[in-house]
Amino acid sequence: MGWLTQTAGNWIARYLTTPVKKTTHIATVSQESLNAALQPADVLLVDGNTRLSIPIKYLTQSTWSHAAIYIGNDALPAPESWQMPLVLVEADLKEGVRALTLAHYAHLNTRICRPVGLDAKDRKRVVDYVINRIGQHYDLKNVFDLARYLFPIAPVPTRLRRRLLALGSGDPTRAICSTLIAQAFQSVSYPVLPEIKREWLDDPECAECYAEIYHIRHHSLMTPRDFDISPFFDIIKPTIQNGFDYRAIAWKETHDDL
């Protein structure tokens, strides 16, 4: 890649990952509650506030624009006493695959998606998969495909939106953060949102018998929304996980003059 393309790609990446100042985001779950509820291999969906969040939400018709995976407090070397542990791994458009603290997204709306029935051995394999890819960077040619969605264009038909996310050249498109996570689960043959097709059995004694065959969709077509709607991931809500009593809420008193 020429230096001009590299420079332009880096500039666009910085631009797309810049927060939108006019956007107001309120976290619905506290950082403490998230920390207590998360388990290794949980997927943390994020309602992002960057320029890149806008086209991703539009193309996927979802409120979730980003995804990270929780690796636990002990997966990486212990930080200094004054530092918070690096417990999330994400694929960032500008920085590549990196580890970060839970506080990084404490100010944003999030959702926990937990793989159902994933055993301890495969859970560790999923975590190790993403950890081993920390430091990888993406083909910046894919950045140009994302940048054009920030400018006025004709509406994209629903049937084409998912395919547009896989545009690009070089390596399979990984500008969408969920690609790395999808690859991690595919490495242990855990389904995210596969295509399920019915194949009728050639059994003369059972005309209505069929088998469900799972077809793995390419990881470049996976989006944050897929983990939310997947029938194989449970939605964990920390606020009600350990019991919730609406009568215990300390409401602020208001005075209505009407």
MARBA-144259 format. One record per residue: x, y, z of N, C-alpha, C in turn; residue in one letter; residue number from 1. Coordinates in steps of 0.001 Angstrom, whole numbers. Layout:
BEGIN
[pt [X,Y,Z],[X,Y,Z],[X,Y,Z],'A',NUM]
...
***
This chain:
BEGIN
[pt [845,-1193,0],[0,0,0],[878,1239,0],'M',1]
[pt [600,2201,-898],[1402,3399,-980],[1233,4287,239],'G',2]
[pt [2226,5172,420],[2184,6032,1604],[983,6958,1576],'W',3]
[pt [551,7375,371],[-597,8272,272],[-1878,7566,720],'L',4]
[pt [-2053,6320,270],[-3230,5547,688],[-3189,5284,2179],'T',5]
[pt [-1990,4968,2698],[-1835,4711,4133],[-2191,5951,4938],'Q',6]
[pt [-1692,7095,4516],[-1965,8342,5228],[-3447,8691,5181],'T',7]
[pt [-4046,8560,3988],[-5468,8860,3853],[-6302,7894,4688],'A',8]
[pt [-5938,6608,4695],[-6663,5622,5482],[-6597,5927,6962],'G',9]
[pt [-5419,6322,7435],[-5269,6670,8857],[-6103,7891,9214],'N',10]
[pt [-6140,8863,8316],[-6922,10082,8586],[-8410,9752,8652],'W',11]
[pt [-8893,8943,7704],[-10304,8570,7695],[-10651,7757,8937],'I',12]
[pt [-9753,6857,9343],[-9996,6042,10534],[-10135,6923,11769],'A',13]
[pt [-9263,7933,11892],[-9358,8861,13026],[-10672,9629,12984],'R',14]
[pt [-11054,10035,11774],[-12294,10803,11624],[-13510,9957,12007],'Y',15]
[pt [-13550,8711,11529],[-14711,7859,11784],[-14835,7459,13245],'L',16]
[pt [-13729,7369,13955],[-13762,6932,15349],[-13862,8100,16326],'T',17]
[pt [-14039,9305,15814],[-14212,10474,16682],[-15646,10530,17204],'T',18]
[pt [-15826,10712,18518],[-17188,10800,19073],[-17952,11990,18511],'P',19]
[pt [-19250,11809,18367],[-20125,12888,17927],[-20544,13670,19162],'V',20]
[pt [-20114,14913,19259],[-20317,15689,20479],[-21775,15978,20767],'K',21]
[pt [-22586,16120,19733],[-23979,16492,19939],[-24845,15312,20377],'K',22]
[pt [-24287,14106,20320],[-25058,12918,20669],[-25038,12691,22169],'T',23]
[pt [-26211,12507,22761],[-26309,12257,24192],[-26524,10769,24446],'T',24]
[pt [-25626,10171,25233],[-25735,8757,25565],[-25772,8620,27087],'H',25]
[pt [-26664,7797,27561],[-26786,7554,28992],[-26668,6064,29244],'I',26]
[pt [-25714,5665,30084],[-25544,4256,30404],[-26725,3778,31242],'A',27]
[pt [-27306,2648,30869],[-28445,2099,31613],[-28004,1129,32691],'T',28]
[pt [-26734,735,32682],[-26193,-194,33672],[-24883,378,34196],'V',29]
[pt [-24684,347,35492],[-23460,889,36079],[-22273,-17,35769],'S',30]
[pt [-21090,557,35842],[-19875,-213,35598],[-19723,-1323,36627],'Q',31]
[pt [-20107,-1039,37867],[-20007,-2054,38922],[-20919,-3237,38637],'E',32]
[pt [-22126,-2954,38148],[-23063,-4029,37828],[-22574,-4859,36657],'S',33]
[pt [-22007,-4194,35658],[-21452,-4913,34516],[-20320,-5830,34951],'L',34]
[pt [-19437,-5309,35768],[-18276,-6065,36217],[-18701,-7308,36995],'N',35]
[pt [-19773,-7194,37788],[-20239,-8323,38579],[-20963,-9365,37737],'A',36]
[pt [-21534,-8942,36617],[-22360,-9855,35817],[-21597,-10556,34704],'A',37]
[pt [-20552,-9933,34176],[-19852,-10477,33013],[-19082,-11754,33335],'L',38]
[pt [-19055,-12661,32353],[-18291,-13898,32426],[-17425,-14008,31175],'Q',39]
[pt [-16280,-14705,31267],[-15421,-14855,30096],[-16183,-15395,28886],'P',40]
[pt [-15919,-14814,27723],[-16554,-15143,26437],[-17912,-14481,26267],'A',41]
[pt [-18358,-13676,27231],[-19563,-12873,27017],[-19271,-11801,25978],'D',42]
[pt [-20264,-11508,25160],[-20139,-10447,24158],[-20820,-9199,24699],'V',43]
[pt [-20111,-8098,24684],[-20661,-6834,25164],[-20980,-5959,23958],'L',44]
[pt [-22268,-5747,23717],[-22697,-4865,22632],[-22725,-3429,23129],'L',45]
[pt [-22380,-2508,22245],[-22267,-1106,22637],[-23071,-231,21684],'V',46]
[pt [-23836,677,22253],[-24535,1708,21487],[-23562,2871,21347],'D',47]
[pt [-22768,2843,20304],[-21647,3762,20164],[-22030,5192,19879],'G',48]
[pt [-21047,6081,20043],[-21290,7508,19841],[-20276,8139,18907],'N',49]
[pt [-19699,7330,18015],[-18736,7866,17065],[-19385,8053,15688],'T',50]
[pt [-18657,8729,14802],[-19171,8909,13441],[-19374,7570,12738],'R',51]
[pt [-18553,6602,13058],[-18676,5282,12453],[-19950,4573,12895],'L',52]
[pt [-20439,4902,14097],[-21642,4244,14629],[-22855,4497,13739],'S',53]
[pt [-22916,5666,13148],[-24088,6049,12350],[-24313,5110,11164],'I',54]
[pt [-23302,4896,10281],[-23551,3989,9162],[-23775,2549,9575],'P',55]
[pt [-23104,2103,10647],[-23293,720,11089],[-24722,513,11574],'I',56]
[pt [-25245,1445,12349],[-26623,1333,12828],[-27605,1365,11667],'K',57]
[pt [-27302,2204,10677],[-28196,2294,9519],[-28177,1000,8714],'Y',58]
[pt [-26995,513,8429],[-26871,-672,7592],[-27434,-1919,8262],'L',59]
[pt [-27326,-2000,9597],[-27814,-3187,10310],[-29202,-2991,10892],'T',60]
[pt [-29741,-1764,10785],[-31054,-1471,11360],[-31100,-1898,12820],'Q',61]
[pt [-30129,-1441,13586],[-29995,-1842,14984],[-29446,-686,15793],'S',62]
[pt [-29657,-722,17089],[-29092,293,17976],[-27651,-21,18347],'T',63]
[pt [-27184,-1257,18039],[-25843,-1674,18436],[-24862,-1445,17287],'W',64]
[pt [-23832,-669,17570],[-22868,-327,16533],[-21489,-922,16787],'S',65]
[pt [-21297,-1534,17939],[-19969,-2045,18275],[-20111,-3271,19171],'H',66]
[pt [-19082,-4104,19167],[-19074,-5296,20019],[-17664,-5545,20526],'A',67]
[pt [-17576,-5949,21786],[-16305,-6353,22388],[-16560,-7679,23095],'A',68]
[pt [-15503,-8383,23448],[-15657,-9657,24133],[-14934,-9601,25470],'I',69]
[pt [-15585,-10114,26493],[-15039,-10086,27854],[-14112,-11283,28038],'Y',70]
[pt [-12896,-11044,28525],[-11921,-12115,28691],[-11650,-12442,30153],'I',71]
[pt [-12193,-11658,31074],[-11989,-11912,32493],[-10855,-11093,33069],'G',72]
[pt [-10771,-11075,34395],[-9787,-10249,35094],[-8378,-10834,35074],'N',73]
[pt [-8273,-12141,34860],[-6974,-12800,34992],[-6399,-13288,33669],'D',74]
[pt [-7025,-12958,32558],[-6567,-13474,31266],[-5272,-12817,30811],'A',75]
[pt [-5067,-11569,31177],[-3854,-10834,30814],[-3028,-10559,32064],'L',76]
[pt [-1737,-10274,31916],[-902,-9984,33091],[-1504,-8892,33957],'P',77]
[pt [-1359,-9045,35256],[-1930,-8087,36199],[-1308,-6707,35992],'A',78]
[pt [-2139,-5657,35963],[-1619,-4298,35789],[-1013,-3776,37085],'P',79]
[pt [-475,-2578,37014],[21,-1924,38226],[-1136,-1694,39193],'E',80]
[pt [-828,-1506,40436],[-1849,-1375,41471],[-2811,-228,41213],'S',81]
[pt [-2349,796,40514],[-3183,1973,40276],[-3968,1870,38972],'W',82]
[pt [-3759,791,38222],[-4420,636,36948],[-5598,-333,37029],'Q',83]
[pt [-6603,-84,36198],[-7720,-1010,36091],[-7331,-2160,35174],'M',84]
[pt [-7845,-3370,35424],[-7482,-4510,34585],[-8051,-4393,33172],'P',85]
[pt [-7333,-4937,32216],[-7793,-4991,30830],[-8641,-6242,30680],'L',86]
[pt [-9949,-6062,30561],[-10870,-7199,30598],[-11672,-7372,29309],'V',87]
[pt [-11542,-6441,28375],[-12252,-6528,27111],[-11253,-6570,25957],'L',88]
[pt [-11615,-7278,24906],[-10843,-7241,23666],[-11792,-6813,22562],'V',89]
[pt [-11352,-5881,21751],[-12185,-5376,20674],[-11354,-5177,19422],'E',90]
[pt [-12037,-5042,18307],[-11400,-4709,17041],[-11733,-3260,16731],'A',91]
[pt [-10763,-2397,16882],[-10957,-965,16663],[-10461,-585,15282],'D',92]
[pt [-11227,246,14592],[-10897,626,13223],[-9538,1302,13147],'L',93]
[pt [-9208,2128,14121],[-7957,2882,14096],[-6814,2131,14759],'K',94]
[pt [-7073,1519,15911],[-6017,890,16702],[-5818,-589,16397],'E',95]
[pt [-6774,-1224,15701],[-6682,-2654,15467],[-7218,-3433,16658],'G',96]
[pt [-6769,-4667,16826],[-7238,-5500,17937],[-6498,-5080,19198],'V',97]
[pt [-7243,-4737,20226],[-6626,-4231,21449],[-7412,-4677,22669],'R',98]
[pt [-6760,-4624,23824],[-7406,-4891,25103],[-7666,-3558,25795],'A',99]
[pt [-8766,-3478,26537],[-9102,-2237,27217],[-9896,-2527,28488],'L',100]
[pt [-10081,-1493,29280],[-10779,-1637,30549],[-12288,-1538,30350],'T',101]
[pt [-13019,-1989,31334],[-14475,-1903,31277],[-14934,-449,31338],'L',102]
[pt [-14126,398,31964],[-14477,1810,32092],[-14554,2513,30743],'A',103]
[pt [-13951,1929,29723],[-13935,2552,28399],[-15346,2757,27865],'H',104]
[pt [-16266,1849,28233],[-17640,1952,27748],[-18649,2149,28874],'Y',105]
[pt [-18159,2578,30020],[-19043,2750,31172],[-20087,3837,30951],'A',106]
[pt [-19804,4774,30052],[-20708,5908,29831],[-21728,5638,28729],'H',107]
[pt [-21675,4453,28115],[-22551,4148,26992],[-23543,3041,27343],'L',108]
[pt [-24623,2990,26587],[-25595,1923,26760],[-25002,620,26226],'N',109]
[pt [-25115,-458,26997],[-24514,-1733,26615],[-25495,-2881,26820],'T',110]
[pt [-25159,-4029,26260],[-25956,-5243,26459],[-25022,-6451,26491],'R',111]
[pt [-25275,-7345,27434],[-24476,-8567,27559],[-25166,-9703,26820],'I',112]
[pt [-24431,-10352,25919],[-24923,-11531,25207],[-24033,-12710,25598],'C',113]
[pt [-24657,-13740,26189],[-23886,-14869,26723],[-24138,-16140,25922],'R',114]
[pt [-23071,-16785,25424],[-23239,-18044,24691],[-23781,-19134,25610],'P',115]
[pt [-24902,-19711,25231],[-25568,-20700,26074],[-24896,-22068,25926],'V',116]
[pt [-24559,-22694,27056],[-24029,-24050,27037],[-22577,-24175,26637],'G',117]
[pt [-21872,-23081,26458],[-20458,-23134,26088],[-19656,-23647,27280],'L',118]
[pt [-18979,-24794,27126],[-18279,-25385,28261],[-16988,-24621,28559],'D',119]
[pt [-16401,-24912,29716],[-15241,-24162,30197],[-14057,-24271,29247],'A',120]
[pt [-13858,-25447,28649],[-12726,-25644,27742],[-12858,-24767,26502],'K',121]
[pt [-14039,-24783,25871],[-14237,-23969,24675],[-14323,-22492,25012],'D',122]
[pt [-14808,-22177,26203],[-14844,-20776,26632],[-13426,-20202,26664],'R',123]
[pt [-12502,-21013,27204],[-11100,-20579,27262],[-10501,-20479,25863],'K',124]
[pt [-10881,-21392,24978],[-10363,-21344,23610],[-10826,-20086,22886],'R',125]
[pt [-12064,-19682,23128],[-12576,-18450,22529],[-11794,-17246,23044],'V',126]
[pt [-11574,-17210,24355],[-10821,-16115,24968],[-9386,-16084,24442],'V',127]
[pt [-8755,-17250,24383],[-7372,-17312,23897],[-7281,-16869,22439],'D',128]
[pt [-8314,-17185,21663],[-8321,-16818,20245],[-8188,-15302,20071],'Y',129]
[pt [-8990,-14536,20807],[-8952,-13080,20647],[-7696,-12482,21272],'V',130]
[pt [-7234,-13079,22385],[-6016,-12563,23018],[-4829,-12723,22090],'I',131]
[pt [-4752,-13845,21401],[-3631,-14103,20497],[-3615,-13174,19296],'N',132]
[pt [-4697,-12451,19069],[-4765,-11539,17928],[-4637,-10075,18321],'R',133]
[pt [-4358,-9821,19588],[-4115,-8444,20028],[-2891,-7891,19299],'I',134]
[pt [-3036,-6715,18754],[-1948,-6084,18004],[-2125,-6156,16511],'G',135]
[pt [-3038,-7009,16035],[-3271,-7076,14601],[-3963,-5809,14108],'Q',136]
[pt [-3666,-5425,12883],[-4290,-4258,12273],[-5018,-4675,11008],'H',137]
[pt [-5854,-3792,10525],[-6697,-4107,9392],[-6191,-3500,8095],'Y',138]
[pt [-6661,-4061,7016],[-6393,-3523,5694],[-7136,-2191,5559],'D',139]
[pt [-6396,-1093,5485],[-7025,226,5473],[-7820,503,4205],'L',140]
[pt [-7694,-361,3191],[-8515,-176,1997],[-9993,-297,2344],'K',141]
[pt [-10297,-1063,3380],[-11690,-1233,3778],[-12268,32,4405],'N',142]
[pt [-11399,892,4903],[-11852,2127,5540],[-12576,3017,4542],'V',143]
[pt [-12122,3034,3295],[-12744,3883,2289],[-14189,3454,2014],'F',144]
[pt [-14453,2150,2106],[-15816,1672,1889],[-16755,2170,2984],'D',145]
[pt [-16246,2250,4208],[-17083,2717,5313],[-17267,4227,5260],'L',146]
[pt [-16238,4933,4839],[-16294,6396,4850],[-17400,6936,3964],'A',147]
[pt [-17677,6292,2865],[-18660,6835,1920],[-20077,6823,2470],'R',148]
[pt [-20332,6057,3550],[-21674,6032,4114],[-21964,7274,4951],'Y',149]
[pt [-20937,8092,5190],[-21153,9320,5950],[-21627,10461,5066],'L',150]
[pt [-21597,10267,3781],[-22001,11312,2857],[-23365,10969,2268],'F',151]
[pt [-24122,11978,1843],[-25472,11724,1311],[-25439,10742,157],'P',152]
[pt [-26169,9662,297],[-26287,8669,-762],[-27731,8236,-843],'I',153]
[pt [-28056,7550,-1907],[-29408,7015,-2046],[-29615,5923,-1003],'A',154]
[pt [-30844,5771,-489],[-31117,4719,501],[-30701,3348,-32],'P',155]
[pt [-30112,2548,851],[-29655,1222,468],[-30762,213,749],'V',156]
[pt [-31167,-581,-239],[-32212,-1585,-14],[-31831,-2525,1124],'P',157]
[pt [-32815,-2934,1890],[-32569,-3791,3050],[-31802,-5045,2665],'T',158]
[pt [-32152,-5644,1531],[-31529,-6908,1138],[-30034,-6764,841],'R',159]
[pt [-29574,-5517,630],[-28179,-5298,273],[-27333,-4799,1438],'L',160]
[pt [-27967,-4387,2537],[-27209,-3750,3609],[-26133,-4650,4185],'R',161]
[pt [-26489,-5912,4466],[-25510,-6804,5069],[-24335,-7053,4115],'R',162]
[pt [-24640,-7201,2825],[-23570,-7443,1868],[-22622,-6250,1759],'R',163]
[pt [-23173,-5051,1920],[-22331,-3867,1818],[-21290,-3819,2927],'L',164]
[pt [-21591,-4457,4056],[-20638,-4473,5151],[-19413,-5306,4815],'L',165]
[pt [-19510,-6166,3823],[-18398,-7045,3468],[-17590,-6517,2289],'A',166]
[pt [-17793,-5247,1933],[-17013,-4666,848],[-15569,-4490,1285],'L',167]
[pt [-14707,-4344,323],[-13312,-4129,664],[-12418,-5020,-157],'G',168]
[pt [-11129,-4980,149],[-10177,-5788,-588],[-9093,-6252,361],'S',169]
[pt [-8227,-7131,-127],[-7186,-7666,733],[-7761,-8754,1616],'G',170]
[pt [-7480,-8700,2908],[-7998,-9681,3847],[-9509,-9543,3948],'D',171]
[pt [-10220,-10594,4444],[-11663,-10456,4658],[-11948,-9224,5505],'P',172]
[pt [-12985,-8498,5124],[-13292,-7236,5796],[-13458,-7434,7293],'T',173]
[pt [-12660,-6688,8075],[-12752,-6789,9521],[-12951,-5413,10138],'R',174]
[pt [-13364,-4448,9304],[-13597,-3116,9834],[-14772,-3118,10787],'A',175]
[pt [-15702,-4057,10610],[-16793,-4208,11558],[-16309,-5093,12693],'I',176]
[pt [-16383,-4571,13904],[-15767,-5191,15072],[-16212,-6627,15327],'C',177]
[pt [-17447,-6964,14962],[-17997,-8271,15290],[-17343,-9405,14518],'S',178]
[pt [-16590,-9079,13462],[-15943,-10119,12670],[-14972,-10940,13508],'T',179]
[pt [-14122,-10278,14287],[-13150,-10970,15134],[-13858,-11904,16102],'L',180]
[pt [-14942,-11421,16717],[-15661,-12222,17703],[-16333,-13414,17041],'I',181]
[pt [-16895,-13196,15855],[-17512,-14300,15121],[-16485,-15366,14787],'A',182]
[pt [-15294,-14962,14383],[-14228,-15915,14093],[-13856,-16717,15331],'Q',183]
[pt [-13841,-16062,16485],[-13484,-16755,17730],[-14486,-17859,18046],'A',184]
[pt [-15761,-17572,17891],[-16773,-18599,18169],[-16787,-19679,17088],'F',185]
[pt [-16524,-19300,15863],[-16456,-20303,14806],[-15276,-21249,15011],'Q',186]
[pt [-14232,-20794,15698],[-13067,-21644,15940],[-13388,-22826,16846],'S',187]
[pt [-14483,-22741,17595],[-14918,-23864,18445],[-16255,-24415,17956],'V',188]
[pt [-16627,-24043,16729],[-17873,-24508,16095],[-19113,-24123,16895],'S',189]
[pt [-19063,-22944,17511],[-20239,-22439,18227],[-21007,-21513,17292],'Y',190]
[pt [-22301,-21742,17101],[-23075,-20932,16146],[-23397,-19540,16670],'P',191]
[pt [-23386,-18584,15784],[-23833,-17228,16110],[-25197,-17002,15477],'V',192]
[pt [-25238,-16930,14175],[-26507,-16802,13458],[-26363,-17501,12107],'L',193]
[pt [-26308,-18820,12127],[-26102,-19559,10874],[-27365,-19607,10026],'P',194]
[pt [-27186,-19958,8783],[-28333,-20221,7919],[-28761,-21669,8150],'E',195]
[pt [-30038,-21854,8434],[-30552,-23192,8706],[-31497,-23589,7573],'I',196]
[pt [-31162,-24667,6894],[-31968,-25139,5782],[-32508,-26537,6076],'K',197]
[pt [-33738,-26762,5637],[-34357,-28072,5797],[-34075,-28934,4574],'R',198]
[pt [-33612,-30136,4824],[-33404,-31093,3753],[-34282,-32315,4017],'E',199]
[pt [-35181,-32594,3103],[-36114,-33702,3283],[-35389,-35028,3162],'W',200]
[pt [-35730,-35937,4074],[-35102,-37252,4090],[-35753,-38166,3054],'L',201]
[pt [-34947,-38980,2453],[-35443,-39923,1448],[-35940,-41183,2159],'D',202]
[pt [-37072,-41001,2852],[-37644,-42092,3639],[-39097,-42292,3213],'D',203]
[pt [-39384,-43358,2486],[-40751,-43587,2001],[-41760,-43784,3117],'P',204]
[pt [-41285,-44138,4304],[-42190,-44368,5425],[-42467,-43092,6214],'E',205]
[pt [-41784,-42019,5879],[-41982,-40751,6604],[-41857,-39607,5610],'C',206]
[pt [-42975,-39278,5014],[-42980,-38254,3968],[-42683,-36864,4501],'A',207]
[pt [-42893,-36657,5804],[-42713,-35328,6386],[-41436,-35223,7215],'E',208]
[pt [-40555,-36200,7122],[-39322,-36175,7899],[-38252,-35354,7171],'C',209]
[pt [-37560,-34544,7935],[-36496,-33719,7364],[-35398,-33508,8396],'Y',210]
[pt [-34259,-33075,7928],[-33133,-32752,8808],[-32807,-31278,8661],'A',211]
[pt [-32424,-30645,9769],[-32013,-29244,9736],[-30497,-29182,9587],'E',212]
[pt [-30051,-28614,8484],[-28627,-28516,8203],[-28168,-27082,8429],'I',213]
[pt [-27130,-26913,9257],[-26611,-25590,9575],[-25499,-25222,8586],'Y',214]
[pt [-25592,-24023,8034],[-24577,-23513,7126],[-23941,-22272,7763],'H',215]
[pt [-22635,-22306,7941],[-21931,-21188,8570],[-21845,-20015,7595],'I',216]
[pt [-22339,-18852,8032],[-22185,-17648,7225],[-20766,-17109,7396],'R',217]
[pt [-20238,-16518,6368],[-18882,-15997,6450],[-18793,-14937,7534],'H',218]
[pt [-17688,-14960,8276],[-17567,-14048,9416],[-17605,-12583,9005],'H',219]
[pt [-17255,-12268,7752],[-17274,-10871,7321],[-18691,-10318,7244],'S',220]
[pt [-19689,-11192,7276],[-21088,-10762,7208],[-21730,-10646,8593],'L',221]
[pt [-20972,-10932,9643],[-21509,-10842,10993],[-21508,-9389,11473],'M',222]
[pt [-22560,-9006,12183],[-22681,-7657,12716],[-22991,-7730,14209],'T',223]
[pt [-22827,-6632,14948],[-23170,-6646,16368],[-24603,-7107,16622],'P',224]
[pt [-25515,-6741,15753],[-26920,-7102,15914],[-27128,-8615,15943],'R',225]
[pt [-26277,-9368,15240],[-26452,-10816,15153],[-26356,-11498,16508],'D',226]
[pt [-25512,-10974,17390],[-25396,-11560,18720],[-26641,-11271,19552],'F',227]
[pt [-27267,-10145,19288],[-28478,-9759,20013],[-29652,-10653,19646],'D',228]
[pt [-29811,-10963,18365],[-30969,-11732,17915],[-30681,-13227,17803],'I',229]
[pt [-29438,-13629,18038],[-29082,-15045,17938],[-29864,-15880,18954],'S',230]
[pt [-30426,-17012,18544],[-31127,-17893,19489],[-30173,-18674,20375],'P',231]
[pt [-28866,-18525,20144],[-27874,-19283,20902],[-27169,-18433,21953],'F',232]
[pt [-27543,-17164,22047],[-26967,-16258,23043],[-28081,-15743,23950],'F',233]
[pt [-27831,-15816,25240],[-28798,-15315,26209],[-28523,-13842,26488],'D',234]
[pt [-29584,-13076,26715],[-29447,-11664,27055],[-29421,-11537,28576],'I',235]
[pt [-28321,-11007,29096],[-28138,-10864,30543],[-28349,-9401,30929],'I',236]
[pt [-29268,-9176,31850],[-29528,-7822,32336],[-29111,-7739,33805],'K',237]
[pt [-27950,-7132,34072],[-27410,-7095,35432],[-28360,-6504,36464],'P',238]
[pt [-29170,-5555,36050],[-30050,-4877,37000],[-31050,-5836,37638],'T',239]
[pt [-31488,-6843,36889],[-32506,-7762,37411],[-31964,-9162,37651],'I',240]
[pt [-30690,-9380,37366],[-30111,-10717,37482],[-30161,-11243,38914],'Q',241]
[pt [-29872,-10379,39860],[-29830,-10800,41267],[-31040,-10327,42053],'N',242]
[pt [-32131,-10118,41337],[-33347,-9681,42018],[-33557,-8187,41880],'G',243]
[pt [-34799,-7807,41620],[-35115,-6394,41429],[-36424,-6078,42128],'F',244]
[pt [-36397,-5023,42933],[-37587,-4589,43663],[-37843,-3125,43311],'D',245]
[pt [-38868,-2891,42524],[-39146,-1515,42098],[-39492,-614,43276],'Y',246]
[pt [-39956,-1230,44374],[-40329,-432,45553],[-39113,127,46283],'R',247]
[pt [-37925,-398,45955],[-36709,61,46627],[-36049,1227,45902],'A',248]
[pt [-36628,1649,44774],[-36043,2752,44012],[-36244,4071,44761],'I',249]
[pt [-35165,4830,44859],[-35239,6141,45517],[-35537,7196,44456],'A',250]
[pt [-36836,7480,44250],[-37242,8455,43250],[-37048,9873,43776],'W',251]
[pt [-36653,10762,42881],[-36543,12163,43235],[-37941,12767,43239],'K',252]
[pt [-38258,13476,44307],[-39593,14072,44407],[-39709,15238,43430],'E',253]
[pt [-40831,15275,42758],[-41108,16374,41824],[-42385,17070,42238],'T',254]
[pt [-42476,18334,41929],[-43665,19123,42263],[-44325,19583,40976],'H',255]
[pt [-45488,19039,40735],[-46231,19364,39515],[-47271,20422,39849],'D',256]
[pt [-47125,21571,39227],[-48046,22681,39507],[-49339,22576,38717],'D',257]
[pt [-49409,21628,37787],[-50612,21523,36970],[-51745,20900,37758],'L',258]
***
